[in-house]
Amino acid sequence: MKTIKLLIIIAILPLLAFTTAHKYYLSVTNIEYVSEKQSVQIISRIFIDDFEALIRQRYDEDITLDASKEETQIDFYIEKYLKEKIKIKINDSIKTLVFIGKEYEDDILYCYLEIENVTAIKSFKITNQILFDLFDEQQNIVKLKINSKNKSFVLIQENDKAMLKFN
């Protein structure tokens, strides 16, 4: 009986040795239209280690994303990258994102952006390619709250756009 148990353990052990925990690559972007302020407010949440790996690969291999290091260079890289990877059209017009700032909370980087002077929204289109250039498995969840309508999308490399139309 002991030999059977030993043989089973020996047979299963090599299988377990090559098993690794799967890591999920995910960002969440909340977008809300605040009509009183004529503003579209955007908050993107990205895992710090993933974003740090991207910045090191693209811009500066010595960068460390850390709340104790408030470097303007980090803000510059974050703003540059987000403006390249998030594109928004409102009423068929490409809009400029304004980078407000960032915060660190646990292992999440919060990035704050805004689109100013938006008087009305008839159509809203977003392209979100955050971290697609680093991780094939990356998924970007986009949650929209526009004109009292809530909608969520999961964007992947093969489908990186979402659109809402309002009558």
Secondary structure, DSSP 8 states (H G I E B T S, - for coil): -HHHHHHHHHHHHHHHHT-------EEEEEEEEEGGGTEEEEEEEEEHHHHHHHHHHHT-TT----TT---HHHHHHHHHHHHHHEEEEETTEE---EEEEEEEETTEEEEEEEEE-----SEEEEEE-TTTTT-TT-EEEEEEEETTEEEEEEEBTTB-EEEEE--
